[in-house]
Amino acid sequence: MATKTISIREDVYDILSKLKRENESFSDVIWKLTKKRKPNLKDYFGGLKDSKAIIGIKEDCKKIRESARLRTI
């Protein structure tokens, strides 16, 4: 496989070297950081739990449930 030489800032090098595991190359680290990955719903789960909009929707649903009555014939 062909190789290329790139220049990076020292601070970026430090970050990459901290992410690099013992048997990994810098190419492996960069690949992991940049490869396209299918989004996973678990990544977003709970992200809106404290949202004011979601809290408002929950309160509205609760009011609707509490005001619902069974039909009688």
C-alpha positions as CSV (number, residue, x, y, z in Angstrom):
1,M,0.0,0.0,0.0
2,A,1.3,3.5,-0.8
3,T,2.1,5.9,1.9
4,K,1.9,9.7,2.1
5,T,3.6,12.1,4.4
6,I,1.5,14.8,6.0
7,S,2.2,17.7,8.3
8,I,0.1,18.2,11.4
9,R,0.4,20.6,14.3
10,E,2.0,19.4,17.5
11,D,-1.2,19.7,19.5
12,V,-3.0,17.5,17.0
13,Y,-0.1,15.0,17.1
14,D,-0.4,14.9,20.9
15,I,-4.1,14.2,20.7
16,L,-3.6,11.4,18.2
17,S,-0.8,9.8,20.2
18,K,-3.1,9.7,23.3
19,L,-5.8,8.0,21.2
20,K,-3.3,5.6,19.7
21,R,-3.2,2.1,21.3
22,E,0.0,0.1,21.6
23,N,-0.3,-1.9,18.4
24,E,-2.0,0.8,16.3
25,S,-0.5,3.1,13.7
26,F,-1.5,6.7,13.4
27,S,-3.2,5.7,10.2
28,D,-5.4,3.3,12.2
29,V,-6.3,6.1,14.6
30,I,-7.2,8.5,11.8
31,W,-9.2,5.8,10.1
32,K,-11.2,5.1,13.2
33,L,-11.9,8.9,13.7
34,T,-12.9,9.5,10.1
35,K,-14.6,6.4,8.8
36,K,-18.3,6.7,8.1
37,R,-20.3,4.8,10.5
38,K,-24.0,4.0,10.4
39,P,-25.9,6.1,13.0
40,N,-27.1,4.0,15.9
41,L,-30.3,5.0,17.7
42,K,-28.6,4.2,21.0
43,D,-26.2,7.2,20.3
44,Y,-29.2,9.6,20.6
45,F,-31.2,7.8,23.3
46,G,-31.9,10.2,26.2
47,G,-30.5,13.2,24.4
48,L,-33.8,15.1,24.7
49,K,-34.8,13.9,28.2
50,D,-34.4,17.4,29.7
51,S,-35.8,19.3,26.7
52,K,-38.5,21.8,27.6
53,A,-40.5,20.9,24.5
54,I,-40.5,17.2,25.5
55,I,-41.5,18.0,29.0
56,G,-44.4,20.1,27.7
57,I,-45.5,17.3,25.4
58,K,-45.4,14.8,28.4
59,E,-47.5,17.2,30.5
60,D,-50.1,17.7,27.7
61,C,-50.4,13.9,27.2
62,K,-50.9,13.5,31.0
63,K,-53.7,16.1,31.0
64,I,-55.4,14.4,28.0
65,R,-55.2,11.0,29.7
66,E,-56.6,12.3,32.9
67,S,-59.5,14.0,31.2
68,A,-60.4,11.0,29.1
69,R,-63.5,9.2,30.1
70,L,-65.0,5.9,29.0
71,R,-68.1,6.0,26.8
72,T,-71.3,4.7,28.3
73,I,-74.2,3.5,26.2
